[in-house]
Amino acid sequence: MVLSDDVPKLRSAMIALVRRGGSCAAGAAAAALELFLAALPTIAITVLIAIINPFGVKDAAEDASLDVYERLMAPWYPRAGQEQIAVILMDDTSLRALGQRFPPDFTTYARIGDALTAIGAEAVFFDFNFIDRRGDDADIAFFAASLGNLPTFLAATEPASTAETCQEVNVVNLPDIAKAVRSEPHPLIRNDGRRVELWRQEPCARQADRLPGADQADWPSGLRPAAALELYRWYCWKTDGCRGSADDPRGNPDAFLGMTLTIEWGSAWPRGAESVHPAYAKLPSVCPDDSPASIVQQFRRSVLMAEKKAGDILFARGCSYHPVIRAEWLLEPDATGADADAIGRLLAGRVVLVGAIFAGQNDVAGTPVFGDMPGVMLHAMAFDNLIVRGAGFLGTWPDGWFGGLGSDDAIELAIVGVMAALGHCLAKLVSRWRPLTGLAVACVVAAAGGLLGFGCVVFLTAWQRFEPVNWVGLMLAGIVLSHPLLDAITENWRRRVEGLRSQLRLRKE
């Protein structure tokens, strides 16, 4: 009997609980809808600005966001690829020291190739186009012979559309020279040096693979690989841990075909480079690295947006992520004060990229850590990204799906919407506080919004390996979050001022 009497009571209690829960859920849904409607104007304006992109504001914000993110994360970039790569750089000073004038003759490049072979370099990429016949046939033959002593890759930028027949497409450098190298990848880097197109459309481009032991074409028909990707395919083919894995472009081409690599930068100076020449003796003290003091400096510059180009003087002092050996140091060490033994130890076993920065040539791009640098340094860093990341390299988000908006924009706008709704919610509490207290809370909330946005950036980038979403837009989200609070503070302050005025009027009367 007791149980039979308790059952109806229990049933009534459960029904009441469900009804109460339903009313709570309905109340929560109504509150959420109210917050959404209150934040809707802010969200709508943000979407319109993103779609219209007035004066390129959206693009500029995205580029600035990427630079800030890479500058902050540079000290933590893995250094696994740093000791695999080096750069030989030639400029106008090098030409004078070597008794050359622009353009240098083929014997100069042949001497570089022979020196690298003697040192024991692993491979070489010449970031030059050899399309003019300079000197006599003996000079060309001498250069071609030097190329055969070391795995060599040669830049090729002539578009296939200019060729009269497809048989000529693969030979865009002088045939005598092109026949001596393993392949001719394209060196093009787009978007102000931030990104690398891993493949470029070449309607007729196809040639037999020149890598020993391979059983497929050097690149798929209609596509020419980037210099960084071609170097990495060769590197991966000869490396046991990479060959045949998911990071192998030959075994997993879908991870690289049609993809764009976003260059990640490291900030630690190349240890060992300071010994090759007295000019580099101060590298540890002038170059950014992964020390706590340098990390704090990077954070200060990024947060305060000081030094927009990260200080172009850094590269002039020798700062770079990979060791840079000047051509005259390599070829004329005694006359230039270089340490030939130190250079040999540094370059042995590395893949060496040879490039130039001549007066009148605009092969320079800005970097977030070291400032303006020669284009060959960007190829080296992109190659390093592939060594370190493999198929998990940092890439761009999928293309836009509405008015230029993409999935990264959708994520950014979602965060903005959430923060705007929270701002309206917190604004109701501020009205109960004193103005100074509310102002302090608004500042804390704005800073917290920025940190939340940066946390979302880091999480999404590490999770999906896509570029960070618009960091400047997320900072705007922090401002949006605090804006309703500031409105409430302003209204509270206005009421207090009106009260003081009323009291003064009463006293006068």
Protein Blocks (a to p, Z undefined) as FASTA:
>chain_A
ZZmmmmmmmmmmmmmmmmmmmmmmmmmmmmmmmmmmmmmmmmmmmmmmmmnopghlmmmm
mmmmmmmmmmmmmmmpcfklmmmpccddddfklmmmnopacdddfklmmmmmmmmmmnop
abdcddbddfbcedjfklmmmmmmmmmmpccddddfbdfklpmbfklmmmmbcfklmmmp
mbdcdfbdeehhlaccfbdcdfkgccddfbehiabdfbdehiacdfklmmmmmmmmmpmk
lgopaklmklmmmlmgopacdddddfbdcehjlmmpmklmmmmmmpccfbfklmmmmmmm
mmnopaklnoamlmmnopafbdcddfklmmmmmlnopafklmmmmmgopacddddddehi
acbcddfklopadfklmmmmmmmmmmmnmmmpccdddddfeghiafklmmmmmmmmmmmm
mmmmmmmmmmmpcfklmmmmmmmmmmmmmmmmmmmmmmmmmmnopacddfklmmmmmmmm
mmmmmmmmmmmmmmmmmmmmmmmmmmmZZ
